[in-house]
């Protein structure tokens, strides 16, 4: 009976070292050839206090400059005083800040209500307004979002704030930009925090379940979303109050080696 202690101890250590966690693999519900479709594509739309770059291009460069904001560049005159330059050759294109009511003050056209529009819808809207007012015959309007940053925090390789300039970006793409989750990151409850009309909304997403992921409103991200990846239980247990983690794999190998030595010693002494 006593002689069975050694093989039993060795077997338990071997099982502990070879066990495979089930919550590491993504998309465990998918099979070969299976297709899934997100329930809805959430394009980025203009919101109050958004910052936008809107550029009008025509065949006449001088005419185009009437509709494009430029940043005044400050330079010193011969007398040493500051002079502001506000023309397309000296200044850079400025951006519009959407008012709390969802409006912008566009050159010549005046106040325009643009809240809720996508980039393409806004470009088409301004082109139509220019033509209807007989200001330009064949304008080309380019719209870009300036403030499309998302923040990725927690157990990812490269946490931080990332900018993107696309009509939509998915949670998976954002995590890929941040270098993917660490092994210690909990995949079953990734949290997305979203500010919606002054209210903080929270979505919890399971990356191990593709159907759960694509059905979530957080699958397509919005500007200023915050993604938080929580550490798994083992990482929480192994982290000290100071924030460091002393219990590394080498530590556990040492513990196992000591345990095996002790078990061998007990068997030897009890023969």
GIMOCOR-V196743 format. One record per helix or strand of 3 or more residues. SS is the DSSP state (alpha for helix, beta for strand). FROM is the first residue (numbers start at 0). TO is the last residue. If there is no record, write none. Layout:
SS_FROM_TO, SS_FROM_TO
//
This chain:
alpha_3_17, beta_50_56, alpha_60_66, beta_72_75, beta_81_84, beta_102_105, beta_109_112, alpha_118_131, beta_139_144, beta_148_153, beta_159_162, alpha_170_176, beta_189_195, beta_198_204, alpha_209_214, beta_225_228, alpha_232_237, alpha_248_268
//
